[in-house]
């Protein structure tokens, strides 16, 4: 499996919408076990209360990422294949 970053700009109107999307994402992802795995997401302040995300997934292909997003009713602005990982420090708590 490869690592992918998924950009979801202005995808969520507020925290409640983001939480609902996370639950849908997990549910669909559980059904796609073996093809896709959600690693983490970073929530972006898009201004005026809107939220976006940068999501990191392991997946067998970009098509699997897009299938997951369609089934979970999630926006996808861009899917980027991650070439490598460089860690300066662990993610803060």
ZIZINOR-V22330 format. One record per backbone hydrogen bond with DSSP energy under -0.5 kcal/mol. CO is the residue of the C=O (numbers start at 1). NH is the residue of the N-H. E is the energy in kcal/mol with one decimal. If there is no record, write none. Layout:
BEGIN
co=CO nh=NH e=E
co=CO nh=NH e=E
END
This chain:
BEGIN
co=2 nh=59 e=-2.4
co=3 nh=82 e=-2.8
co=4 nh=57 e=-2.3
co=5 nh=7 e=-0.5
co=5 nh=80 e=-2.9
co=6 nh=8 e=-0.5
co=6 nh=55 e=-2.5
co=7 nh=77 e=-2.9
co=7 nh=78 e=-1.2
co=8 nh=11 e=-0.8
co=8 nh=53 e=-2.1
co=12 nh=51 e=-3.0
co=14 nh=18 e=-2.0
co=15 nh=19 e=-2.5
co=16 nh=20 e=-2.2
co=17 nh=21 e=-2.1
co=18 nh=22 e=-2.3
co=19 nh=23 e=-1.9
co=20 nh=24 e=-2.1
co=21 nh=25 e=-2.7
co=22 nh=26 e=-2.5
co=23 nh=27 e=-2.2
co=24 nh=28 e=-2.6
co=25 nh=29 e=-2.7
co=26 nh=30 e=-2.5
co=27 nh=31 e=-1.3
co=28 nh=32 e=-1.1
co=30 nh=33 e=-1.0
co=32 nh=35 e=-2.9
co=32 nh=36 e=-1.1
co=35 nh=60 e=-2.3
co=37 nh=58 e=-2.8
co=40 nh=56 e=-3.4
co=42 nh=54 e=-2.2
co=44 nh=46 e=-0.9
co=44 nh=52 e=-2.0
co=47 nh=50 e=-1.9
co=50 nh=46 e=-2.1
co=50 nh=47 e=-0.5
co=51 nh=12 e=-2.3
co=52 nh=44 e=-3.3
co=53 nh=8 e=-2.7
co=54 nh=42 e=-2.6
co=55 nh=6 e=-2.6
co=55 nh=57 e=-0.5
co=56 nh=39 e=-2.8
co=56 nh=40 e=-1.4
co=57 nh=4 e=-2.8
co=58 nh=37 e=-3.0
co=59 nh=2 e=-2.6
co=61 nh=65 e=-1.4
co=62 nh=66 e=-2.4
co=63 nh=67 e=-2.5
co=64 nh=68 e=-2.4
co=65 nh=69 e=-2.3
co=66 nh=70 e=-2.3
co=67 nh=71 e=-2.6
co=68 nh=72 e=-2.2
co=69 nh=74 e=-2.9
co=70 nh=73 e=-0.8
co=78 nh=7 e=-2.6
co=80 nh=5 e=-2.8
co=81 nh=83 e=-0.5
co=86 nh=88 e=-0.6
END
